């Protein structure tokens, strides 16, 4: 009996997929490859600036709130360009104005993370600012921090950048630490700490609240947070002159996909 052998060719099988990454430390454009319809995104908004002090040795500024931090899968259209916006860190300020809010970060219109709120000012009556609202994201809080002597840390609900810490003008003074920007579920609060100079916790190493200023007869300006950290700026400590809070850290984005 004659047997028939069939040759099978594997040359037409597709090449294996490999994981690739696209990192953004400044605003730019991500173009999804032709075979990609799902990406995983870690997106961080800018942190809020720390509150300052003017002419008050006993004053202490609140730390800026951490920018919202979100990690999630997004459905994209293949071969399509998306603008990746990286939010700027909020400016630390002096005197009777709160620190500036951090800028929002976004992946096109699919995901927007809210910037952290600015820290409260030296006079003890001005709370930290609310963080910016995010869309299609759940993360740090966006409620205003309490107005308390020996400023409490910022506390917020889910849905945007976290609030900045309150300020204080009693000696020895401690401003409130900024709330952390990273919380993973709706309704949760962001990082909290009372009577403390420690910062609110972040998420995935980003979006920590700014450290509060503390006046113990040793005036100093608040330190700036690192670029692309999303951390809040440090609050200033009391001074006879004008002392500025630190700037918040700018945002960040990293995109992972298989192609």
JOKA-V452075 format. One record per pair of residues at least 4 apart in sequence whose ideal C-beta (glycine too) atoms are under 6 Angstrom apart, sorted by sequence separation. I is the first residue (numbers start at 1). J is the second residue. If there is no record, write none. Layout:
i: <I I>
j: <J J>
This chain:
i: <24 32 93 107 148 202 203 225 239 121 168 183 193 202 53 93 106 120 146 156 168 202 225 92 120 156 168 183 236 22 53 104 105 120 154 167 225 236 52 90 91 119 133 145 154 191 199 200 236 51 90 104 154 165 166 180 190 191 199 235 50 51 90 104 117 118 131 154 165 179 180 199 222 223 90 103 117 130 153 165 179 199 222 233 234 50 89 102 117 143 165 222 233 50 101 102 117 130 142 143 151 152 164 197 222 233 49 87 88 116 141 151 197 221 233 48 87 101 141 151 163 177 232 47 48 87 101 114 115 127 128 142 151 162 197 220 87 100 114 127 142 145 148 150 162 191 219 231 47 86 99 114 144 147 149 162 177 219 230 47 85 98 99 114 127 138 143 145 146 161 180 182 219 229 46 85 113 140 141 145 149 177 179 180 182 230 45 98 112 140 141 177 178 180 210 213 215 221 224 227 228 44 45 98 112 153 156 177 207 208 209 210 211 212 213 214 215 221 222 223 224 225 226 227 113 150 151 152 153 154 155 206 210 213 219 222 225 228 44 83 96 111 151 154 158 182 64 82 111 128 134 153 181 43 133 87 90 101 104 132 158 162 180 42 131 132 158 180 131 158 179 98 101 131 145 178 131 177 178 40 41 130 155 156 177 38 39 64 67 128 129 177 74 128 176 38 39 128 155 175 128 141 174 175 127 153 54 153 174 37 46 49 52 54 140 36 45 46 47 48 49 50 52 140 152 173 46 49 70 124 140 32 34 124 139 172 34 68 116 119 122 124 150 32 68 114 115 116 117 118 119 120 121 123 51 114 117 120 153 165 32 51 67 138 141 50 67 141 31 49 66 140 48 49 65 29 30 64 65 48 29 30 48 64 178 47 64 28 46 63 45 46 62 27 61 62 27 45 119 24 26 45 175 61 24 43 59 116 41 56 62 65 68 70 43 45 48 51 45 46 47 48 49 50 51 53 70 43 45 48 51 69 68 68 62 65 68 68 67 65 66 65 65 65 64 62 63 62 62 62 61 60 59 58 69 58 60 62 65 68 69 60 61 62 63 64 65 66 67 58 60 63 66 45 48 51 116 119 119 92 69 66 69 69 67 66 92 66 66 65 63 64 99 102 105 63 63 94 63 62 94 61 92 60 92 60 92 60 92 91 58 89 90 89 50 89 89 44 88 44 67 87 66 86 66 65 64 63 64 84 63 50 63 62 61 61 60 47 59 58 57 56 47 50 53 47 48 49 50 51 52 61 64 67 47 50 53 44 53 54 53 52 52 52 51 50 49 50 49 49 48 47 46 47 25 46 46 45 44 44 43 42 41 39 40 39 36 36 35 30 33 24 23 22 21 20 19 20 17>
j: <28 36 97 111 152 206 207 229 243 126 173 188 198 207 59 99 112 126 152 162 174 208 231 99 127 163 175 190 243 30 61 112 113 128 162 175 233 244 61 99 100 128 142 154 163 200 208 209 245 61 100 114 164 175 176 190 200 201 209 245 61 62 101 115 128 129 142 165 176 190 191 210 233 234 102 115 129 142 165 177 191 211 234 245 246 63 102 115 130 156 178 235 246 64 115 116 131 144 156 157 165 166 178 211 236 247 64 102 103 131 156 166 212 236 248 64 103 117 157 167 179 193 248 64 65 104 118 131 132 144 145 159 168 179 214 237 105 118 132 145 160 163 166 168 180 209 237 249 66 105 118 133 163 166 168 181 196 238 249 67 105 118 119 134 147 158 163 165 166 181 200 202 239 249 67 106 134 161 162 166 170 198 200 201 203 251 67 120 134 162 163 199 200 202 232 235 237 243 246 249 250 67 68 121 135 176 179 200 230 231 232 233 234 235 236 237 238 244 245 246 247 248 249 250 137 174 175 176 177 178 179 230 234 237 243 246 249 252 69 108 121 136 176 179 183 207 90 108 137 154 160 179 207 70 160 115 118 129 132 160 186 190 208 71 160 161 187 209 161 188 209 129 132 162 176 209 163 209 210 73 74 163 189 190 211 73 74 99 102 163 164 212 110 164 212 75 76 165 192 212 166 179 212 213 166 192 94 193 214 78 87 90 93 95 181 78 87 88 89 90 91 92 94 182 194 215 89 92 113 167 183 76 78 168 183 216 79 113 161 164 167 169 195 78 114 160 161 162 163 164 165 166 167 169 98 161 164 167 200 212 80 99 115 186 189 99 116 190 81 99 116 190 99 100 116 81 82 116 117 101 83 84 102 118 232 102 119 84 102 119 102 103 119 85 119 120 86 104 178 84 86 105 235 122 86 105 122 181 107 122 128 131 134 137 111 113 116 119 114 115 116 117 118 119 120 122 139 113 115 118 121 139 139 140 151 154 160 161 161 161 162 162 163 164 164 164 165 165 166 167 167 168 169 169 181 171 173 175 178 181 182 174 175 176 177 178 179 180 181 173 175 178 181 161 164 167 232 235 245 222 203 202 206 207 207 207 233 208 209 209 209 210 245 248 251 210 211 242 212 212 244 213 244 213 245 214 246 215 247 247 215 247 248 248 210 249 250 206 250 207 230 251 231 251 232 232 232 232 233 253 234 222 235 235 235 236 237 225 238 238 238 238 230 233 236 231 232 233 234 235 236 245 248 251 232 235 238 230 239 242 243 243 244 245 245 245 245 246 247 248 248 248 248 249 228 250 251 251 251 252 253 254 255 255 256 257 257 259 259 255 259 253 254 255 256 257 258 259 258>
